[in-house]
């Protein structure tokens, strides 16, 4: 007798947990880009948990899709946008994707990052169909932005799968589409045809477009045209950031941090205007510039910030990351206050997060003395990290062993050093491992060279 087909029951509470935890672990992975503790092995752990919960939703089929969309409607957070968009793409469910897009159009500032991440992470077989549909000139502007930015993350092959050539998007009436198109230009890999259009975009009436065009030109090797525009854009954005509050301030902060990091790589080591530029930025952003710029001439500025109650711990971490001298191990950290003396109702500020991340409070006088007694901590016209010039091989070692905040700098260095393999520390750990293996082949150990 033939056995009847058995469909296991769907346990609603379990599937709901999968939806919640998928959103949570995506958010954890997003957060780690700033982490001074989480390295590649821990990232793999988070990735495995995220994949497990996505698989749980997938097994639940239509019920899983219904629950993940309900969670997105309820919470309207980027983590839920990621899991629901990823699942809808994997299920080839056009109706749910259309419903997701309606929510994206209503709340782009809250949700677009999750949708971009989902399209950037989906299987290679699914991407062309969704990218072509969402990058149509008749699609909603938010859909075009998601498709363009996901393609930029995936690389030049994905850019070629968009519905139109990039100049169409660069000339869009929508500023967000133009800005996203600039990001995609940097990934296309054909500077000859796109550079003149990006130079035109340097005069765009919108600040975001000008900055993204400058960043793209910098990545394509035209730093001379890009640098003054990006510098001006960062200063304007810093002024906007200082006046913003709430969610607008959070978005302004993300944008400013990214632009500052890119500016730090475009600015030549030893640039005399850099010292004046540091004084014009908010202290935390100035410290980020000093760190990513890697000019040891900025160490006195970093030491001065150790006394600032708001950024002192971050300044200490920047100092030890530039110099390679561990504050705790070298006895350069002040004693921590008794936890019982801390106010449990204290607001969760960036200063509080610095302490929660384990950044010690440096002894400023001791740090000054150690710096003065360390002759190698002198700028020699080279970009430095951990007290030494970082070449491609050293950057690869950092990708393998360093925490995410340092891995991001190592990836930036490798992406500037070559254009064959793009290293993205926000990508899945599987994709990162593939890229790292290719880079190991390109830059073998010195003994085997």
C-alpha positions as CSV (number, residue, x, y, z in Angstrom):
1,X,0.0,0.0,0.0
2,X,1.4,3.4,-1.0
3,X,2.2,5.6,1.9
4,X,0.3,8.9,2.0
5,X,2.3,12.1,1.7
6,X,2.9,13.5,5.2
7,X,3.2,17.2,5.8
8,X,4.6,17.9,9.2
9,X,2.6,20.5,11.2
10,X,3.9,24.0,11.4
11,X,4.5,25.1,15.0
12,X,3.6,28.8,14.9
13,X,5.6,29.8,18.0
14,X,8.7,28.1,16.6
15,X,8.5,29.8,13.3
16,X,7.9,33.1,15.0
17,X,11.1,32.6,16.9
18,X,13.0,31.9,13.7
19,X,11.7,35.2,12.3
20,X,12.6,37.1,15.4
21,X,16.1,35.5,15.7
22,X,16.9,35.9,12.0
23,X,16.3,39.7,12.4
24,X,18.3,39.8,15.6
25,X,21.4,38.0,14.2
26,X,21.4,40.2,11.1
27,X,21.4,43.2,13.4
28,X,24.3,41.7,15.4
29,X,26.3,41.2,12.2
30,X,25.5,44.8,11.1
31,X,26.7,46.1,14.5
32,X,30.0,44.2,14.5
33,X,31.5,46.5,11.8
34,X,32.4,48.8,14.7
35,X,33.4,46.0,17.1
36,X,36.9,46.0,18.7
37,X,36.2,42.5,20.0
38,X,34.4,40.4,17.4
39,X,36.7,38.6,14.9
40,X,36.2,36.3,12.0
41,X,35.6,33.2,14.0
42,X,32.8,34.9,16.0
43,X,31.4,36.3,12.8
44,X,31.1,32.7,11.5
45,X,29.2,31.8,14.6
46,X,26.7,34.6,14.1
47,X,26.4,33.7,10.4
48,X,25.7,30.1,11.2
49,X,22.9,31.1,13.6
50,X,21.5,33.5,11.0
51,X,21.5,30.8,8.3
52,X,19.9,28.3,10.7
53,X,17.0,30.7,11.4
54,X,16.6,31.6,7.7
55,X,16.5,27.8,7.0
56,X,13.8,27.4,9.7
57,X,11.6,30.0,7.9
58,X,12.3,28.4,4.6
59,X,11.1,25.0,5.9
60,X,7.9,26.6,7.2
61,X,7.1,27.6,3.6
62,X,4.1,29.9,3.1
63,X,3.5,30.1,6.9
64,X,7.1,31.2,7.4
65,X,6.6,33.9,4.8
66,X,3.4,35.1,6.3
67,X,5.0,35.3,9.8
68,X,8.1,37.1,8.6
69,X,6.0,39.7,6.8
70,X,3.8,40.2,9.8
71,X,6.9,40.8,11.9
72,X,8.1,43.4,9.4
73,X,4.7,45.1,9.5
74,X,4.7,45.1,13.3
75,X,8.3,46.2,14.0
76,X,9.3,48.1,10.9
77,X,13.0,47.5,11.6
78,X,15.9,46.8,9.1
79,X,16.5,43.3,10.6
80,X,12.9,42.3,9.8
81,X,13.2,43.9,6.4
82,X,16.3,41.8,5.7
83,X,14.8,38.5,6.7
84,X,11.4,39.1,5.0
85,X,13.0,40.4,1.8
86,X,15.5,37.5,1.7
87,X,12.8,34.9,2.2
88,X,10.5,36.5,-0.4
89,X,13.3,36.5,-2.9
90,X,14.3,32.9,-2.1
91,X,10.6,31.9,-2.4
92,X,10.2,33.8,-5.7
93,X,7.0,35.3,-4.2
94,X,6.3,38.4,-6.3
95,X,3.2,39.3,-4.2
96,X,5.1,39.4,-0.9
97,X,7.9,41.3,-2.6
98,X,5.5,43.9,-3.8
99,X,4.1,44.2,-0.3
100,X,7.6,44.6,1.1
101,X,8.3,47.3,-1.5
102,X,5.2,49.2,-0.4
103,X,6.5,49.2,3.2
104,X,10.0,50.3,1.9
105,X,8.3,53.2,0.1
106,X,6.5,54.2,3.3
107,X,9.6,53.9,5.6
108,X,12.7,54.1,3.5
109,X,15.0,55.5,6.2
110,X,14.2,52.7,8.6
111,X,14.0,49.7,6.2
112,X,16.1,50.3,3.1
113,X,19.4,49.0,4.7
114,X,17.8,45.6,5.4
115,X,16.4,45.2,1.9
116,X,19.7,46.2,0.3
117,X,21.5,43.6,2.5
118,X,19.0,40.9,1.5
119,X,19.3,41.5,-2.2
120,X,23.1,41.7,-1.9
121,X,23.1,38.4,0.0
122,X,20.6,36.4,-2.0
123,X,21.6,33.4,-4.2
124,X,23.3,34.3,-7.5
125,X,20.4,32.6,-9.4
126,X,17.8,34.9,-7.8
127,X,19.6,38.2,-8.1
128,X,19.2,39.0,-11.9
129,X,15.4,38.7,-11.9
130,X,14.8,40.9,-8.9
131,X,17.5,43.4,-9.9
132,X,16.1,43.8,-13.4
133,X,12.6,44.3,-12.0
134,X,13.5,46.7,-9.3
135,X,16.0,48.7,-11.4
136,X,13.5,49.5,-14.2
137,X,13.1,53.2,-14.7
138,X,9.4,52.6,-14.1
139,X,10.0,51.0,-10.7
140,X,9.6,53.0,-7.4
141,X,12.6,55.1,-6.6
142,X,13.2,53.1,-3.4
143,X,13.3,49.9,-5.5
144,X,15.9,51.4,-7.8
145,X,18.0,52.5,-4.9
146,X,18.0,49.0,-3.4
147,X,18.9,47.4,-6.7
148,X,21.7,49.9,-7.4
149,X,23.3,49.6,-3.9
150,X,23.0,45.8,-3.8
151,X,24.6,45.6,-7.2
152,X,27.4,47.9,-5.9
153,X,28.0,45.5,-3.0
154,X,27.9,42.4,-5.3
155,X,30.4,43.8,-7.8
156,X,30.7,44.5,-11.5
157,X,28.9,41.4,-12.7
158,X,25.8,42.4,-10.7
159,X,26.0,46.0,-12.0
160,X,25.8,44.6,-15.6
161,X,22.6,42.8,-14.7
162,X,20.7,46.0,-13.9
163,X,17.9,47.0,-16.3
164,X,19.7,50.0,-17.7
165,X,23.2,51.4,-18.1
166,X,24.5,53.5,-15.2
167,X,24.3,56.8,-17.0
168,X,20.5,56.5,-17.0
169,X,20.5,56.4,-13.2
170,X,23.1,59.2,-12.9
171,X,20.7,61.5,-14.8
172,X,17.7,60.5,-12.7
173,X,15.5,63.3,-11.3
174,X,15.6,61.5,-7.9
175,X,18.7,62.4,-5.9
176,X,18.7,59.1,-4.0
177,X,18.9,57.2,-7.3
178,X,21.8,59.4,-8.5
179,X,23.7,58.9,-5.2
180,X,23.1,55.1,-5.4
181,X,24.3,55.1,-9.0
182,X,27.5,56.7,-8.0
183,X,28.2,53.8,-5.6
184,X,27.5,51.4,-8.4
185,X,29.9,53.3,-10.7
186,X,32.8,52.5,-8.3
187,X,32.0,48.8,-8.7
188,X,31.6,48.7,-12.5
189,X,35.3,48.7,-13.1
190,X,35.3,50.7,-16.4
191,X,36.6,54.1,-15.3
192,X,37.2,55.4,-18.9
193,X,33.5,55.6,-19.7
194,X,32.1,56.6,-16.3
195,X,34.7,59.1,-14.9
196,X,33.4,62.1,-17.0
197,X,29.9,61.5,-15.7
198,X,31.1,61.3,-12.1
199,X,33.0,64.5,-12.6
200,X,29.8,66.2,-13.7
201,X,28.1,64.8,-10.6
202,X,30.7,66.6,-8.4
203,X,28.6,69.7,-9.2
204,X,25.3,68.1,-8.4
205,X,23.0,70.4,-6.4
206,X,22.6,67.7,-3.7
207,X,25.3,67.1,-1.1
208,X,24.8,63.4,-0.9
209,X,25.3,63.0,-4.7
210,X,28.4,65.2,-4.7
211,X,30.0,63.2,-1.9
212,X,29.2,59.8,-3.4
213,X,30.5,60.9,-6.8
214,X,33.7,62.0,-5.1
215,X,34.0,58.7,-3.2
216,X,33.5,56.8,-6.5
217,X,36.1,58.9,-8.3
218,X,38.5,58.2,-5.5
219,X,38.0,54.5,-5.9
220,X,38.5,54.8,-9.6
221,X,41.8,56.6,-9.2
222,X,40.9,60.3,-9.7
223,X,41.7,61.5,-6.2
224,X,42.8,64.9,-7.4
225,X,39.2,65.8,-8.5
226,X,37.5,63.9,-5.7
227,X,39.4,65.1,-2.6
228,X,38.3,68.8,-2.4
229,X,34.7,68.0,-3.0
230,X,34.6,65.2,-0.5
231,X,36.4,67.4,2.1
232,X,33.8,70.1,1.6
233,X,31.0,67.5,1.8
234,X,32.3,66.1,5.1
235,X,32.5,69.6,6.7
236,X,28.9,70.4,5.6
237,X,27.7,67.0,6.8
238,X,29.5,67.5,10.1
239,X,27.5,70.8,10.6
240,X,24.2,69.0,9.8
241,X,25.1,66.2,12.2
242,X,25.8,68.6,15.1
243,X,22.3,70.1,14.7
244,X,20.4,66.9,14.2
245,X,18.5,64.8,16.8
246,X,16.9,61.4,17.1
247,X,16.7,59.2,14.1
248,X,17.9,61.9,11.8
249,X,21.1,62.2,13.9
250,X,21.7,58.5,13.7
251,X,21.4,58.5,9.9
252,X,23.6,61.6,9.7
253,X,26.1,59.8,11.9
254,X,26.3,56.7,9.7
255,X,26.7,58.9,6.6
256,X,29.3,61.1,8.2
257,X,31.4,58.2,9.5
258,X,31.5,56.6,6.1
259,X,32.5,59.8,4.3
260,X,35.2,60.5,6.9
261,X,36.7,57.0,6.5
262,X,36.7,57.4,2.7
263,X,38.2,60.9,3.0
264,X,40.9,59.6,5.3
265,X,42.0,57.2,2.6
266,X,41.9,59.8,-0.2
267,X,43.9,62.4,1.8
268,X,47.7,61.9,1.3
269,X,49.9,61.2,4.3
270,X,51.6,64.3,5.5
271,X,48.9,66.7,4.1
272,X,49.4,69.9,6.0
273,X,45.7,70.8,5.9
274,X,44.8,67.6,7.8
275,X,45.6,69.1,11.2
276,X,43.2,72.0,10.6
277,X,40.6,69.6,9.3
278,X,40.7,67.6,12.6
279,X,39.8,70.7,14.5
280,X,36.7,71.3,12.4
281,X,35.2,67.9,13.0
282,X,33.3,66.6,16.0
283,X,35.9,65.0,18.3
284,X,34.7,61.4,17.7
285,X,34.7,61.9,13.9
286,X,38.1,63.5,14.0
287,X,39.4,60.5,15.9
288,X,38.0,58.2,13.3
289,X,39.7,60.3,10.6
290,X,43.0,60.1,12.5
291,X,42.7,56.3,12.8
292,X,41.8,55.6,9.2
293,X,44.3,58.1,7.8
294,X,47.1,56.3,9.6
295,X,49.4,59.3,9.8
296,X,51.4,59.0,13.1
297,X,51.7,62.8,13.0
298,X,48.1,62.8,14.4
299,X,49.1,61.0,17.6
300,X,49.5,64.3,19.6
301,X,45.9,65.2,18.7
302,X,44.7,61.7,19.8
303,X,46.5,62.1,23.1
304,X,44.8,65.5,23.7
305,X,41.4,63.8,23.4
306,X,42.2,61.3,26.2
307,X,41.1,64.0,28.7
308,X,37.7,64.5,27.0
309,X,35.1,62.7,29.1
310,X,32.9,62.0,26.0
311,X,35.5,60.5,23.8
312,X,38.4,59.6,26.1
313,X,38.0,55.9,26.0
314,X,37.6,55.8,22.2
315,X,40.7,58.0,21.9
316,X,42.6,55.5,24.0
317,X,41.5,52.7,21.6
318,X,42.5,54.8,18.6
319,X,45.9,55.4,20.2
320,X,46.6,51.8,20.9
321,X,45.3,50.8,17.4
322,X,47.7,53.3,15.7
323,X,50.7,52.5,17.9
324,X,50.2,48.8,18.6
325,X,50.7,49.4,22.3
326,X,48.0,47.8,24.4
327,X,46.9,50.1,27.2
328,X,46.0,47.4,29.7
329,X,48.9,45.2,29.1
330,X,51.4,48.1,29.3
331,X,49.9,49.5,32.5
332,X,48.7,52.7,30.8
333,X,45.0,52.4,31.8
334,X,43.4,54.0,34.8
335,X,41.5,51.8,37.4
336,X,37.9,51.2,36.5
337,X,35.2,52.6,38.8
338,X,33.3,50.3,41.1
339,X,30.3,49.0,39.1
340,X,28.1,49.6,42.1
341,X,28.8,53.3,41.9
342,X,27.5,53.6,38.3
343,X,24.0,55.0,37.8
344,X,21.8,52.1,36.3
345,X,19.5,54.7,34.8
346,X,22.3,56.4,32.8
347,X,21.4,57.0,29.2
348,X,23.0,54.6,26.7
349,X,25.4,57.2,25.1
350,X,28.4,56.6,22.8
351,X,30.5,57.1,25.9
352,X,28.7,54.4,27.8
353,X,29.0,52.1,24.8
354,X,32.8,52.7,24.7
355,X,32.9,51.5,28.3
356,X,30.6,48.5,27.6
357,X,32.9,47.5,24.7
358,X,35.8,47.2,27.1
359,X,37.7,50.3,26.1
360,X,39.8,51.4,29.1
361,X,40.3,54.9,30.3
362,X,43.9,55.8,29.4
363,X,46.3,57.5,31.8
364,X,47.0,60.6,29.7
365,X,50.3,61.5,31.4
366,X,51.6,57.9,31.1
367,X,50.6,57.7,27.5
368,X,52.4,60.9,26.7
369,X,55.6,59.6,28.3
370,X,55.5,56.3,26.5
371,X,54.8,58.1,23.1
372,X,57.8,60.4,23.7
373,X,60.0,57.4,24.5
374,X,59.0,55.4,21.4
375,X,61.1,56.6,18.5
376,X,59.3,54.4,16.0
377,X,56.1,56.3,16.6
378,X,57.1,59.0,14.1
379,X,55.4,59.6,10.8
380,X,57.6,58.6,7.9
381,X,55.2,59.4,5.1
382,X,53.6,56.0,5.2
383,X,50.2,54.9,6.4
384,X,50.5,53.0,9.7
385,X,48.4,50.6,11.7
386,X,49.4,48.9,15.0
387,X,52.7,50.8,15.0
388,X,53.9,49.7,11.6
389,X,53.4,50.1,7.9
390,X,50.8,47.6,6.7
391,X,51.5,45.8,3.4
392,X,49.1,43.4,1.7
393,X,50.4,40.3,3.5
394,X,50.1,42.0,6.9
395,X,46.6,43.2,6.0
396,X,45.6,39.6,5.2
397,X,46.9,38.4,8.6
398,X,44.7,41.1,10.2
399,X,41.7,39.9,8.2
400,X,42.2,36.4,9.6
401,X,42.9,37.4,13.2
402,X,41.9,41.0,14.1
403,X,38.5,42.3,15.3
404,X,36.0,43.7,12.8
405,X,37.0,47.4,13.4
406,X,40.5,46.6,12.4
407,X,39.5,44.1,9.7
408,X,37.6,46.9,8.0
409,X,40.8,49.0,7.7
410,X,42.7,46.0,6.4
411,X,40.0,45.4,3.8
412,X,40.2,49.0,2.7
413,X,43.9,48.8,2.3
414,X,43.6,45.6,0.2
415,X,40.9,47.1,-2.0
416,X,43.0,50.1,-2.7
417,X,46.1,47.9,-3.4
418,X,44.4,45.8,-6.1
419,X,41.1,45.7,-8.1
420,X,40.8,42.0,-8.8
421,X,39.2,40.8,-5.5
422,X,36.8,43.1,-3.5
423,X,36.9,42.4,0.2
424,X,33.8,43.3,2.1
425,X,33.8,42.6,5.8
426,X,30.0,42.9,5.9
427,X,29.5,40.1,3.4
428,X,28.7,36.6,4.6
429,X,31.6,34.7,6.1
430,X,31.4,32.2,3.2
431,X,31.9,35.0,0.7
432,X,34.7,36.5,2.9
433,X,36.5,33.2,3.1
434,X,36.4,32.9,-0.7
435,X,37.8,36.4,-1.2
436,X,40.4,35.9,1.5
437,X,41.6,32.6,-0.1
438,X,41.9,34.4,-3.5
439,X,43.9,37.2,-1.8
440,X,46.2,34.6,-0.1
441,X,46.9,33.2,-3.6
442,X,47.7,36.7,-4.9
443,X,49.9,37.6,-1.8
444,X,51.5,34.3,-0.7
445,X,53.5,34.1,2.6
446,X,56.9,35.7,2.4
447,X,58.6,32.3,2.9
448,X,56.9,30.9,-0.2
449,X,57.2,34.1,-2.3
